[in-house]
């Protein structure tokens, strides 16, 4: 069984090589066959160049010039994934990569459709500021009220999906940035994939220069928080008012378009000699999950 792990990266030039190496070494110690797909969400720094320097047979680096948001990056990576299980984990190492193996084992134990890494799981080890805890609790309550989703933490940047779930969910996706996690889970539940469970993770959240949130209780004024709330309400509107995710609205589903220069931006990190072979593989396997 093959596991595809998507690693979205946004302005991570200082850590991206270390991030990929740590995830790679962790997975090599597990029983899983795997591929890593690094998606550089916009050529805004040297993240792409740094990631390309790694020479691993089962590590692929892809990217595009303009920043589109984390949701777009994850979806872009999933469109190229070959695995039976498809996971994603945030770059930046806030989440310990050994959590991937834990989530995969939970997939087997529970015969799950989706496993969600959860900061609120009793076995999780989490270092987080008080404002983030308060924000996380209020957001959890909002999600519970709006969607009756029995998941205590939807926003930890690590999740695993069965391939068949994504094949049905991805064509319906709209959100590209803030609340794409919520949309994926809500649409999956709506389509009958009810086996959604939590697994413990080890996370250390900080507010360094690389953090997307502003510090302290000023977090409530952060544009990311506002974006999350707006996108979450939009998912509720599409689900319950527009009935957008229904099969009868197939013609209205937002078309997901890969960047035009896709072929020129894909690299097999093993060597340039294998570049054409990778392109052929991507062109073949990317058809397996239709995203438009």
KENU-211293 format. One record per residue (C-alpha): residue in one letter; residue number from 1; z, y, x. Coordinates in nm, 2 decimals, decimal comma. Layout:
BEGIN
 aa   i     c3     c2     c1
  A NUM      Z      Y      X
...
This chain:
BEGIN
 aa   i     c3     c2     c1
  X   1   0,00   0,00   0,00
  X   2  -0,10   0,34   0,13
  X   3   0,11   0,65   0,10
  X   4  -0,06   0,99   0,12
  X   5   0,17   1,28   0,21
  X   6   0,06   1,63   0,15
  X   7   0,21   1,90   0,37
  X   8   0,13   2,26   0,24
  X   9   0,17   2,52   0,51
  X  10   0,18   2,90   0,47
  X  11   0,22   3,11   0,78
  X  12   0,40   2,84   0,98
  X  13   0,24   2,89   1,32
  X  14   0,58   2,87   1,50
  X  15   0,69   2,54   1,35
  X  16   0,39   2,36   1,21
  X  17   0,34   2,12   1,51
  X  18   0,71   2,03   1,51
  X  19   0,71   1,99   1,14
  X  20   0,41   1,75   1,14
  X  21   0,55   1,56   1,44
  X  22   0,89   1,51   1,28
  X  23   0,74   1,38   0,95
  X  24   0,50   1,15   1,15
  X  25   0,78   1,00   1,36
  X  26   1,00   0,95   1,05
  X  27   0,72   0,77   0,86
  X  28   0,64   0,55   1,17
  X  29   0,99   0,41   1,14
  X  30   0,94   0,30   0,78
  X  31   0,76   0,00   0,63
  X  32   0,49   0,22   0,47
  X  33   0,13   0,27   0,57
  X  34   0,06   0,64   0,55
  X  35  -0,17   0,93   0,60
  X  36  -0,06   1,29   0,65
  X  37  -0,28   1,57   0,50
  X  38  -0,18   1,91   0,62
  X  39  -0,32   2,19   0,40
  X  40  -0,31   2,54   0,56
  X  41  -0,29   2,78   0,27
  X  42  -0,49   3,07   0,41
  X  43  -0,59   3,15   0,77
  X  44  -0,34   3,43   0,80
  X  45  -0,19   3,33   1,14
  X  46  -0,25   3,05   1,39
  X  47  -0,10   2,77   1,17
  X  48  -0,44   2,60   1,14
  X  49  -0,51   2,62   1,52
  X  50  -0,17   2,49   1,60
  X  51  -0,19   2,20   1,36
  X  52  -0,53   2,10   1,50
  X  53  -0,38   2,05   1,84
  X  54  -0,20   1,73   1,73
  X  55  -0,40   1,41   1,80
  X  56  -0,30   1,15   1,55
  X  57  -0,54   0,90   1,39
  X  58  -0,38   0,93   1,04
  X  59  -0,32   1,30   1,04
  X  60  -0,58   1,53   0,88
  X  61  -0,57   1,91   0,88
  X  62  -0,76   2,10   0,61
  X  63  -0,75   2,46   0,50
  X  64  -0,93   2,76   0,37
  X  65  -0,95   3,13   0,46
  X  66  -0,78   3,29   0,16
  X  67  -0,43   3,23   0,05
  X  68  -0,42   3,07  -0,30
  X  69  -0,05   2,97  -0,34
  X  70   0,14   2,65  -0,28
  X  71   0,04   2,49  -0,61
  X  72  -0,33   2,52  -0,51
  X  73  -0,26   2,39  -0,16
  X  74  -0,09   2,08  -0,29
  X  75  -0,36   2,01  -0,55
  X  76  -0,62   2,07  -0,28
  X  77  -0,46   1,81  -0,06
  X  78  -0,42   1,56  -0,35
  X  79  -0,79   1,59  -0,42
  X  80  -0,85   1,44  -0,07
  X  81  -0,57   1,18  -0,08
  X  82  -0,65   0,80  -0,07
  X  83  -0,30   0,67  -0,13
  X  84  -0,16   0,45  -0,41
  X  85   0,15   0,68  -0,39
  X  86   0,09   1,05  -0,33
  X  87   0,37   1,27  -0,21
  X  88   0,42   1,62  -0,10
  X  89   0,69   1,78   0,12
  X  90   0,72   2,14   0,22
  X  91   0,67   2,24   0,58
  X  92   0,94   2,44   0,75
  X  93   1,18   2,15   0,78
  X  94   1,43   2,28   0,52
  X  95   1,40   1,93   0,37
  X  96   1,47   1,64   0,60
  X  97   1,16   1,42   0,62
  X  98   1,37   1,10   0,59
  X  99   1,38   1,19   0,22
  X 100   1,02   1,07   0,18
  X 101   1,12   0,72   0,25
  X 102   1,42   0,75   0,01
  X 103   1,19   0,87  -0,27
  X 104   0,94   0,59  -0,20
  X 105   1,21   0,33  -0,23
  X 106   1,32   0,48  -0,56
  X 107   0,96   0,44  -0,68
  X 108   0,98   0,07  -0,62
  X 109   1,33   0,02  -0,75
  X 110   1,27   0,20  -1,08
  X 111   0,90   0,12  -1,12
  X 112   0,88   0,49  -1,17
  X 113   0,58   0,72  -1,25
  X 114   0,73   1,01  -1,06
  X 115   1,03   1,05  -0,83
  X 116   1,17   1,40  -0,78
  X 117   1,38   1,50  -0,48
  X 118   1,69   1,66  -0,64
  X 119   1,94   1,90  -0,48
  X 120   2,17   1,82  -0,78
  X 121   2,18   1,44  -0,71
  X 122   2,53   1,32  -0,64
  X 123   2,42   1,17  -0,31
  X 124   2,23   1,48  -0,19
  X 125   2,34   1,68   0,11
  X 126   2,27   2,04   0,05
  X 127   2,35   2,37   0,23
  X 128   2,26   2,65   0,00
  X 129   2,38   3,01  -0,07
  X 130   2,58   3,09  -0,38
  X 131   2,31   3,32  -0,53
  X 132   2,06   3,03  -0,49
  X 133   2,30   2,79  -0,66
  X 134   2,35   3,03  -0,95
  X 135   1,98   3,09  -0,99
  X 136   1,91   2,71  -0,96
  X 137   2,16   2,64  -1,24
  X 138   2,02   2,90  -1,48
  X 139   1,66   2,78  -1,41
  X 140   1,76   2,42  -1,48
  X 141   1,91   2,52  -1,81
  X 142   1,59   2,71  -1,90
  X 143   1,38   2,41  -1,82
  X 144   1,60   2,18  -2,02
  X 145   1,59   2,41  -2,33
  X 146   1,21   2,47  -2,31
  X 147   1,09   2,12  -2,23
  X 148   1,38   1,88  -2,27
  X 149   1,30   1,75  -1,93
  X 150   1,57   1,52  -1,81
  X 151   1,55   1,63  -1,44
  X 152   1,83   1,84  -1,30
  X 153   1,63   1,99  -1,02
  X 154   1,25   2,05  -1,05
  X 155   1,20   2,29  -0,76
  X 156   1,29   2,09  -0,45
  X 157   0,98   2,07  -0,24
  X 158   0,95   1,69  -0,22
  X 159   0,81   1,46  -0,49
  X 160   0,62   1,13  -0,52
  X 161   0,36   1,04  -0,78
  X 162   0,17   0,73  -0,87
  X 163  -0,19   0,78  -0,83
  X 164  -0,27   0,71  -1,20
  X 165  -0,04   0,99  -1,30
  X 166  -0,22   1,25  -1,09
  X 167  -0,56   1,12  -1,21
  X 168  -0,46   1,23  -1,56
  X 169  -0,24   1,53  -1,48
  X 170  -0,45   1,72  -1,22
  X 171  -0,75   1,81  -1,44
  X 172  -0,52   1,98  -1,69
  X 173  -0,33   2,19  -1,43
  X 174  -0,35   2,57  -1,44
  X 175  -0,06   2,71  -1,22
  X 176  -0,16   2,77  -0,86
  X 177   0,16   2,92  -0,72
  X 178   0,50   2,96  -0,87
  X 179   0,58   2,69  -1,14
  X 180   0,33   2,42  -1,05
  X 181   0,61   2,17  -1,01
  X 182   0,72   2,23  -1,37
  X 183   0,36   2,21  -1,50
  X 184   0,30   1,87  -1,33
  X 185   0,62   1,72  -1,47
  X 186   0,58   1,86  -1,82
  X 187   0,22   1,75  -1,85
  X 188   0,30   1,41  -1,71
  X 189   0,58   1,37  -1,97
  X 190   0,34   1,50  -2,24
  X 191   0,09   1,23  -2,15
  X 192   0,35   0,96  -2,18
  X 193   0,46   0,91  -1,82
  X 194   0,83   0,91  -1,90
  X 195   0,96   0,72  -1,60
  X 196   1,06   1,04  -1,41
  X 197   1,37   0,99  -1,20
  X 198   1,57   1,18  -0,93
  X 199   1,65   1,07  -0,57
  X 200   1,89   1,23  -0,32
  X 201   1,76   1,46  -0,05
  X 202   1,90   1,65   0,25
  X 203   1,82   2,02   0,24
  X 204   1,93   2,32   0,43
  X 205   1,81   2,65   0,27
  X 206   1,84   2,97   0,46
  X 207   1,70   3,32   0,44
  X 208   1,54   3,37   0,77
  X 209   1,22   3,56   0,82
  X 210   1,03   3,25   0,70
  X 211   1,21   3,23   0,38
  X 212   1,01   3,32   0,07
  X 213   1,32   3,46  -0,11
  X 214   1,50   3,78  -0,04
  X 215   1,87   3,77   0,05
  X 216   2,19   3,77  -0,16
  X 217   2,22   3,84  -0,53
  X 218   1,91   4,07  -0,49
  X 219   1,72   3,74  -0,54
  X 220   1,71   3,82  -0,92
  X 221   1,47   4,10  -0,83
  X 222   1,25   3,89  -0,61
  X 223   0,88   3,86  -0,71
  X 224   0,89   3,48  -0,66
  X 225   1,17   3,46  -0,92
  X 226   0,98   3,68  -1,16
  X 227   0,67   3,47  -1,10
  X 228   0,86   3,15  -1,16
  X 229   0,99   3,27  -1,50
  X 230   0,66   3,41  -1,61
  X 231   0,47   3,09  -1,52
  X 232   0,73   2,87  -1,67
  X 233   0,70   3,05  -2,00
  X 234   0,33   3,03  -1,98
  X 235   0,35   2,65  -1,95
  X 236   0,56   2,64  -2,26
  X 237   0,31   2,86  -2,44
  X 238   0,01   2,64  -2,34
  X 239   0,20   2,32  -2,43
  X 240   0,35   2,42  -2,77
  X 241   0,13   2,70  -2,90
  X 242  -0,22   2,66  -2,76
  X 243  -0,19   2,28  -2,73
  X 244  -0,40   2,34  -2,41
  X 245  -0,31   2,00  -2,25
  X 246  -0,44   1,80  -2,54
  X 247  -0,74   1,58  -2,47
  X 248  -0,93   1,76  -2,75
  X 249  -0,92   2,08  -2,53
  X 250  -1,09   1,91  -2,24
  X 251  -1,37   2,17  -2,23
  X 252  -1,12   2,45  -2,20
  X 253  -0,93   2,31  -1,90
  X 254  -0,94   2,53  -1,60
  X 255  -1,20   2,41  -1,35
  X 256  -1,05   2,36  -1,00
  X 257  -1,29   2,46  -0,74
  X 258  -1,27   2,37  -0,37
  X 259  -1,35   2,64  -0,12
  X 260  -1,72   2,66  -0,04
  X 261  -1,67   2,61   0,33
  X 262  -1,47   2,29   0,28
  X 263  -1,68   2,07   0,51
  X 264  -1,65   2,31   0,80
  X 265  -1,28   2,34   0,76
  X 266  -1,19   1,97   0,78
  X 267  -1,09   1,82   1,10
  X 268  -0,98   1,47   1,22
  X 269  -0,72   1,54   1,48
  X 270  -0,81   1,23   1,68
  X 271  -1,12   1,38   1,84
  X 272  -1,43   1,58   1,76
  X 273  -1,63   1,26   1,79
  X 274  -1,48   1,13   1,47
  X 275  -1,54   1,46   1,28
  X 276  -1,85   1,34   1,09
  X 277  -1,68   1,01   1,01
  X 278  -1,39   1,20   0,85
  X 279  -1,63   1,42   0,65
  X 280  -1,80   1,11   0,51
  X 281  -1,46   0,96   0,42
  X 282  -1,34   1,28   0,25
  X 283  -1,66   1,31   0,05
  X 284  -1,62   0,95  -0,06
  X 285  -1,25   0,94  -0,14
  X 286  -1,21   1,28  -0,29
  X 287  -1,41   1,16  -0,59
  X 288  -1,13   0,92  -0,68
  X 289  -0,90   1,19  -0,82
  X 290  -1,10   1,43  -1,03
  X 291  -0,95   1,77  -1,04
  X 292  -1,20   1,95  -1,25
